[in-house]
Amino acid sequence: MNKILKSFFLYIILLIPTSFAINYVFTDQESFKDSWFEKSVLKLNDQGIINGYKDGSFKPNNNVTRAELAVIIDRLQNYELATNLAYGFKAWSESQGTTEGMLYSVAQEIEINDLPIIVSGPNAGGNSDPLLSEDAIDNLLELISVAGTEKAYTCLHELSNHIRYPHNCDFLGEIKMQETAFGEE
């Protein structure tokens, strides 16, 4: 009976810490929990701009090297570019109607290499505007990391000029658009 009781208490002691465990992004996150910079660090990590060290730690008191700073700046620029492209595709989609009195259509869905960018458009599901997919910025970041950034600004310029088809965006991959005709005025 004593062995069973000891086993039971050992089981309870081992179970309690795991049932209340906090899931941290960094192994040393407890050291900067509730600090003035914790939310910013976690947000930048979520955006893929900072990742911490290979051992899973963040080490907030370490100095940033020039190499680390270069990587952070590059990732920030790519994130900003992906965000601008996402909203560029959204604005482009909103602008694709033709002249008054004619049948016109607006891109309802836009995918690049089967990754969703725009998931809904005018008169689709009762929405009046195209919507960015939940992962639009992450999807564009992935596409930019493969295709490079040189042509991205030309693509963005073409989107902002509301060209009928943004040919300069083809460098990202295969662009698929499902259009919805929604009638005559």
Residue pairs with C-beta under 8 A, 6 or more apart in sequence:
24 30
25 42
25 45
25 52
26 41
26 45
26 52
26 56
26 57
26 58
27 55
27 56
27 57
28 57
28 58
28 59
28 60
29 38
29 58
31 60
32 38
32 41
32 58
32 60
35 60
37 60
41 50
41 58
41 60
44 50
45 51
45 52
47 79
48 75
48 79
48 138
48 141
49 72
49 75
49 76
49 79
50 72
50 75
52 58
52 59
53 59
64 72
77 149
78 141
78 144
78 145
78 149
79 137
79 141
81 144
81 149
81 152
81 153
81 156
82 137
82 138
82 140
82 141
82 144
83 137
84 156
85 140
85 144
85 152
85 155
85 156
85 159
86 117
86 132
86 136
86 137
86 140
87 132
88 155
88 156
88 159
88 160
89 110
89 117
89 118
89 132
89 136
89 159
90 118
90 129
90 130
90 131
90 132
91 159
91 160
91 162
92 107
92 159
92 160
92 162
92 166
93 106
93 107
93 110
93 118
93 121
93 130
94 106
94 122
94 129
94 130
95 162
96 104
96 105
96 106
96 107
96 162
96 164
96 179
97 104
97 105
97 106
98 104
100 185
101 184
101 185
102 184
102 185
103 181
103 183
103 184
104 181
104 182
105 179
105 180
105 181
105 182
106 121
106 122
106 130
106 179
106 180
106 182
107 118
107 121
107 130
107 177
107 178
107 179
108 118
108 120
108 121
108 122
108 124
108 130
108 177
108 178
108 179
108 180
109 116
109 118
109 119
109 120
109 121
109 176
109 177
109 178
110 116
110 117
110 118
110 175
110 176
110 177
111 117
111 175
111 176
112 139
112 140
112 143
112 169
112 172
112 173
112 174
112 175
112 176
113 143
113 172
113 173
113 174
114 174
114 176
115 135
115 139
115 142
115 143
116 133
116 135
116 136
116 139
117 132
117 133
117 136
117 139
117 140
118 130
118 131
118 132
118 133
118 136
119 131
119 132
119 133
120 127
120 130
120 131
121 127
121 129
121 130
121 131
121 180
122 128
122 129
122 130
122 180
122 182
123 180
123 182
124 180
133 139
140 172
143 172
143 173
144 152
144 172
146 173
147 171
147 172
147 173
148 171
151 168
151 171
152 171
152 172
154 168
155 166
155 168
155 169
155 171
155 172
157 168
158 166
158 167
158 168
158 169
159 166
159 169
166 175
169 175
